[in-house]
Amino acid sequence: MEKFRAVLDLHLKHRNALGYVLVSLLTVGGERIFSTAVFQCPCSAAWNLPYGLVFLLVPALALFLLGYVLSARTWRLLTGCCAQGARTDCGAALRGALVCAQLSAVAAVAPLTWVAVALLGGSFYECAASGSAFVARRLCFGRSPGCAAQLPLVPCHQVQAPDVQDLQKELKAQSQVLGWVLIAVVIIVLLIFTSITRCLSPVSFLQLKFWKIYLEQEQQILKSQATEHATELAKENIKCFFEGSHPKEYNTPNIKDWQQISSLYTFNPKEHYYSILHKYVNRKEKNQSIRSSKEDTVVPVLGFVDSSDMNSTPDL
């Protein structure tokens, strides 16, 4: 039991990192399946380049878009933004653009993993590069006259000239070098971005920990209370339907209340709230709007506040 609890604590503390590792492993597995079971280079001068690029880039694009779809923050940003009367001032548009940039950075993890693993494998790049006229001129410089015409056949091992077939090793070396360069660049950029966002954080390290614990508890209690309230309301409506009576009055938040607590969180150093719900219940007047003001800013290190919903909890 103690060992199980230790594993659970480890999962809770490093859920974010474990999530990225799981996504990366699934991406690696998917790439291996594609490259071995699905990918078949046509070995044609006309088709090698588009075929290889499609397998290299289209799955990466699909994973990138999937990252947007699976993010709770995406739907918090988009839901109701085109409705009549929605706020469209420059400040709100700028904050939305900053949130989109953060979403793009998170969504790029899986596609970059796909491209890096595909380049390390070399199959997609070999096929695409062998059909490129630019690569053919560079690789075949100083070789036999028929080198450029035979280069598209290299991935299929159909070239009789040994010196031309040996170009496959050079293509694979180029692919693997590009893969390692991409991995190094991503790690460096991620390290720089994380360091800058932490340096610019308006709150301390321990307060961030407390903030995430608060959000986890808030979402759990909100889901529990919402389930209880919805169950009671449904029971009352069904009971009145069968009995032909009028239902009792239930105090349920109206549309504006739900809209306000569903808006994006912005940080204000003068009014320190841990969530948009926390800000809503502490408003000075009942009809006061809690939408972002000019002093509110989007802080990258606090992006986890909008990433949580009633079906997920923030990462510790």
Residue pairs with C-beta under 8 A, 6 or more apart in sequence:
11 18
12 316
13 316
15 315
15 316
16 315
19 315
20 109
23 109
23 110
23 113
24 109
24 110
24 113
27 63
27 110
27 113
27 114
27 117
28 113
28 117
30 59
30 114
31 59
31 114
31 117
31 118
31 121
32 117
32 121
34 55
34 59
35 55
35 118
35 121
35 123
35 124
39 55
39 123
39 124
39 127
41 48
41 51
41 52
41 123
41 126
41 127
41 130
41 155
41 156
42 48
42 51
42 127
43 130
43 152
43 153
43 154
43 155
43 156
43 158
44 131
44 152
45 131
45 149
45 152
46 131
47 131
48 127
48 128
48 130
48 131
48 132
48 152
48 155
49 128
49 129
49 131
49 132
50 131
51 127
51 128
51 131
52 124
52 125
52 126
52 127
52 128
52 129
52 131
53 124
53 128
55 118
55 124
55 127
56 115
56 118
56 119
56 124
56 125
56 128
57 115
59 111
59 114
60 111
60 112
60 114
60 115
61 111
63 110
63 111
63 114
64 107
64 108
64 110
64 111
65 107
66 107
66 110
67 103
67 106
67 107
67 108
67 109
67 110
67 111
68 74
68 103
68 107
71 103
71 106
71 107
71 307
72 306
72 307
72 308
72 309
72 311
72 312
73 99
73 102
73 103
73 303
73 306
73 307
74 103
76 262
76 263
76 264
76 306
76 309
77 96
77 99
77 100
77 103
77 264
77 306
79 262
80 86
80 259
80 262
81 96
87 291
91 292
91 294
92 291
92 292
95 264
95 266
95 292
95 296
95 297
95 298
96 264
98 298
98 300
99 264
99 298
99 303
99 306
102 300
102 303
105 193
112 182
112 186
115 179
115 182
116 179
116 182
116 183
116 186
117 179
118 124
118 125
118 179
119 125
119 175
119 176
119 178
119 179
119 182
120 175
120 176
120 179
120 180
121 175
122 171
122 172
122 175
122 176
123 155
124 175
125 171
125 172
125 174
125 175
125 178
126 154
126 155
126 168
126 171
126 172
126 175
127 155
129 135
129 171
129 174
129 175
130 136
130 151
130 152
130 153
130 154
130 155
130 171
131 152
133 148
135 151
135 171
136 147
136 148
136 151
137 148
139 147
139 151
139 167
139 170
139 171
140 147
140 148
140 151
140 164
140 167
143 163
143 164
144 161
144 163
144 164
146 161
146 164
147 161
147 163
147 164
147 167
150 159
150 161
150 164
151 164
151 167
153 159
154 164
154 165
154 167
154 168
154 171
155 168
157 165
157 168
159 165
197 300
197 301
198 301
200 299
200 300
200 301
201 208
201 299
201 301
201 302
202 267
202 269
202 299
203 211
203 302
208 301
209 316
211 274
211 302
211 305
212 304
212 314
212 315
212 316
213 316
214 274
214 275
215 274
215 275
215 304
215 305
215 308
215 313
215 314
216 308
216 313
216 314
216 316
218 274
218 275
218 277
218 278
219 308
219 309
219 310
219 312
219 313
219 314
220 313
222 277
222 310
223 310
223 311
226 310
229 250
229 252
232 250
233 250
233 252
236 247
236 248
236 250
237 247
239 245
239 247
240 246
240 247
257 280
260 276
260 280
260 289
260 290
260 291
261 276
261 277
261 280
262 276
263 276
263 290
263 291
263 292
264 276
264 292
264 298
264 306
265 275
265 276
265 302
265 305
265 306
266 292
266 296
266 297
266 298
267 296
267 297
267 298
267 299
267 302
268 293
268 295
268 296
268 297
270 295
271 279
273 279
273 282
274 305
275 305
276 290
276 305
279 290
280 290
283 290
304 314
304 315
305 314
307 314
308 314
